[in-house]
Amino acid sequence: MKVLVFVLLLQLTEIASQCPATGEITKNELDRALFVAKIQVDGELPRDKHFFLYNIHYSDFYFSYHDLAYTKRKAPTTVALSSRCPPLVKGKTYILGCWKYDKHRCDRMVREFDKLTEGEKQLIRSMKTSAYYYYLDGKEL
């Protein structure tokens, strides 16, 4: 039984330490995200044991499973990324796709906003036609 618990803990640790997707945004990643937003990194907080912690603010929400008021209220203002992952840069703008309203689970994908291709922008815009998403206040994409 102790071995089973140990193996389970190892698996959970590995899952928690996975880095978010930073390459080209795909439809599959967008389908799995709870919400997608444009963020700016305001600063880095003191690290905890295994994570970089960042203060962020949201400038636009592009889509969500929930309405805009709920998403704004529940979206974390602190995001944690595994210390094994490339760090975020203070002052830079990113597209963030979260799969939970939790700072340790809000990292499905992170992509620099300036590096978005026209195809990725179109893919994000196309999500507003999905029946299970609310298209939110994304003004400039």
C-alpha positions in Angstrom: 0.0 0.0 0.0 2.8 2.4 0.8 4.4 1.7 -2.5 1.1 2.5 -4.3 0.8 5.8 -2.4 4.5 6.7 -3.2 4.0 6.0 -6.9 0.8 8.1 -6.9 2.7 11.0 -5.3 5.4 10.7 -7.9 2.9 10.9 -10.7 1.2 13.9 -9.2 4.5 15.7 -8.8 5.3 15.0 -12.4 1.9 16.3 -13.6 2.4 19.4 -11.5 5.8 20.1 -12.9 4.8 19.9 -16.6 5.4 23.1 -18.5 2.6 24.8 -20.4 2.6 24.7 -24.2 4.6 27.7 -25.5 4.7 26.8 -29.2 2.0 27.4 -31.8 -1.5 27.5 -30.4 -3.7 24.6 -31.6 -7.4 24.0 -31.7 -6.9 21.1 -29.2 -5.3 23.4 -26.7 -8.1 26.0 -27.0 -10.8 23.3 -26.7 -9.2 22.1 -23.4 -8.9 25.6 -21.9 -11.4 26.8 -19.4 -10.7 30.4 -20.5 -8.2 32.2 -22.7 -7.1 35.8 -21.9 -4.4 38.4 -22.7 -2.3 39.1 -19.6 0.6 41.2 -18.6 3.2 40.1 -16.0 3.4 42.8 -13.3 6.1 41.1 -11.3 7.5 38.0 -9.8 6.8 37.0 -6.2 9.1 35.0 -4.0 9.2 31.4 -5.3 7.7 28.6 -3.4 9.5 25.3 -3.5 8.8 24.1 -7.0 7.1 27.1 -8.7 7.8 30.6 -10.1 5.0 32.8 -8.9 3.9 35.8 -11.0 1.5 38.7 -10.4 -0.5 39.2 -13.5 -3.4 41.4 -14.7 -5.8 40.7 -17.5 -6.3 43.2 -20.3 -8.7 41.1 -22.4 -10.7 37.9 -22.0 -11.3 36.1 -25.3 -13.5 33.3 -24.4 -14.6 31.2 -21.4 -16.9 28.4 -20.4 -18.5 31.0 -18.0 -19.8 34.5 -18.5 -17.5 37.5 -18.3 -18.4 38.5 -14.7 -17.8 35.1 -13.3 -14.5 34.7 -15.3 -13.2 38.0 -14.1 -14.1 37.3 -10.5 -12.6 33.8 -10.5 -9.5 34.2 -12.7 -6.4 34.0 -10.6 -4.2 37.2 -10.3 -1.2 35.1 -9.3 0.0 32.3 -11.7 2.5 29.6 -10.8 4.7 27.9 -13.4 7.0 25.0 -12.6 10.6 26.1 -11.9 11.6 23.7 -14.7 9.8 25.9 -17.2 11.1 29.0 -19.0 10.3 32.0 -16.8 7.8 34.8 -17.8 9.3 38.3 -18.2 8.0 41.3 -16.2 6.2 43.8 -18.5 5.6 41.3 -21.4 2.2 40.5 -22.7 1.1 36.9 -23.1 -1.9 34.8 -24.2 -2.8 32.6 -21.3 -5.1 29.5 -21.5 -6.2 28.1 -18.2 -7.9 24.9 -17.4 -8.9 25.7 -13.8 -9.4 28.8 -11.7 -6.4 28.0 -9.6 -2.9 29.6 -9.7 -1.3 26.2 -9.9 -3.5 24.9 -12.7 -3.8 28.0 -14.8 -1.1 27.1 -17.3 -2.6 25.1 -20.2 -0.8 27.4 -22.6 1.3 30.5 -22.5 2.3 32.3 -25.6 3.9 35.7 -26.1 1.3 38.0 -27.6 3.8 39.6 -30.0 4.6 36.2 -31.5 1.0 35.2 -32.4 0.6 34.4 -36.0 -2.4 35.5 -38.0 -3.5 31.9 -38.1 -3.4 31.7 -34.3 -5.4 34.9 -34.0 -8.0 33.6 -36.4 -8.2 30.3 -34.4 -8.9 32.2 -31.2 -11.5 34.4 -33.0 -13.1 31.2 -34.4 -13.8 29.9 -30.8 -16.7 32.4 -30.5 -18.8 30.2 -32.8 -18.5 27.2 -30.4 -21.8 26.5 -28.6 -20.1 25.8 -25.3 -18.1 29.0 -25.1 -19.0 32.6 -24.2 -17.1 35.0 -26.4 -15.9 37.7 -24.2 -14.5 41.2 -24.5 -11.4 40.5 -26.6 -11.1 43.8 -28.5 -7.7 43.6 -30.2 -6.5 40.3 -31.4 
